[in-house]
Amino acid sequence: MSPSSPVMDLDELRDALDGVLVRPSSPGWDAARAAWQLAVDQRPAAVVRAASVRDVVTTVEAAARLGLRVAPQATGHNAAPLGPLDRTILLRTSAMRGVTIDAERQIARVEAGALWADVTAAASAHGLTGLAGSAPDVGVVGYTLGGGLSWFARLHGLAANHVLSADIVTADGELRTIDARRDAPLFWAIRGGGGSFGVVTALEFRLFPITQVHAGMLLWPIERAAEVLGAWWEWTRSAPETVTSLGRLLRLPPIPQIPEPLRGRSFVAVEAACLLDPAAADLLLAPLRALGPELDTVRPTPITELGALHMDPQEPTPVTGDGLQLAGFPPAALEALLRVAGPRADVPLLTIELRHLGGALAPGRPGGGAVSGMDAEIAVFSAGITPDADAVAAVHAALDEVSAGLAPWKAETAYRNFTERSGPRFDRLETHIRLQRIKAAYDPTDLIHANHSVTPAG
């Protein structure tokens, strides 16, 4: 996999690649450096659009010789925590989208740039699915390295817990296949610890025999937020692990992409995915339906349509968000949230969502990785559209208000994939120290740069 001769400058790196190297003076520079999260202005020293694993090895080895760093990125959905990218090669893996399904063993093998839409389409042809998140265009690898919170999380836990092996290029330029036996410390670290430990070029993970789910959204006018969210949270107290749900405040913009009856309006919503037969799901949802939703889309849903449930944008978007976890959600917490973001508040936030955790998400899963669960009752994520600097400032102020309002109930740890700014430590102290030691063993010079980077132990 090593290049045939040492790369001494960026011109030689360009000539050694199967893919493309783009520099600030090159045509197409702005497109090459852009993240999905368009509000983030990425300015690396150069961009490599990798076409092969050999390109990844070549880029890592070249960066080491040139005194640069390497930041792997498939889509850039959570690009903000990367921070400044000066003296960094942005290694785009989006062209490496191969997906192979072993239907008999119920395993998927995906390349570094594969999206969840790629996996869902390939696996569903065999009556299988993976633990995808709410957005089909999110990269599988980045999502999984950060933990991976799916619509089936309360029954099956984090996606990271179901990784069987990974191909990874470490800072020394070596391509390794790692699993519970080979480079076990490194395998432990990448499962929930993020992308700081090497460039993952492929993952293998378990699939599940799911073809249909009873899923959808219930919508009420936002003026009923206190009543609906209170009833939803009480309902979750007895909901089985076969149900994953969230409560949500939505302020929809007046844009053509939104259906006309909803356009420009504000709602309180409950979204749910139930691995139950239709009769059992309808019985379970009856208390919520008794509240008389204005819109009810809950129905038997093919797994290939589940990605539309959360209404995430399907193209790069200028959006700014942040998250936190709550150790509990008593009535006082709901009151505090509604004071800063409820019906009477004027906030520039498109969404504030409360994801119900518990079940198989409880931490300490045997055989799990660095993050084997979520030690909280709710994962909060809030975001707003930010086309310019003024909008970014306004959304940051609103995010701060939400965080401050919920401060008395914050959990001790956060969730990497929902955290776009600094916040609580992601891992328990002993876990963080262990991650730093593994980083020092495999990347002592901190060559590999990821969002929410783990730095080598001193």
Buried (B, 14 or more C-beta within 10 A) or exposed (E): BEBEEEBEEBEBBBEBBEBBBBBEEEEEBEEBBBBBBBBBEBEBBBBBBBBBBBBBBBBBBBBBBBEBBBBBBBBBBBBBBBBEBEEBBBBBBBBBBEBEBEBEEBBBBBBBBBBBBBBBEBBBEBBBBBBBBBBBBBBBBBBBBBBBBBBBBBBBBBBBBBBBBBBBBBBBBBBBBBBEEEBEBBBBBBBBBBBBBBBBBBBBBBBBEBBBBBBBBBBBBBBBBBEBBBBBBEBBEEBEBBBBBBBBBBBBEEEEEBEEEBEEBBBBBBBBBBBBEEEBBBEBBEEBEEBEBEBBBBEEBEBBEBBBBBBBEEEBBBBBBBBBBBBEBEEEBBEBBBEBBBBEBEBBBBBBBBBBBBBBBBBEBEEBBBBBBBBBBBBBBBBBBBEEEEBBEBBBEBBEBBBEBBEEBBBEBBBBBBBBBEBEEBBBEEBBEBBBBBBBBBBEEBBBBBBBBBEBBE
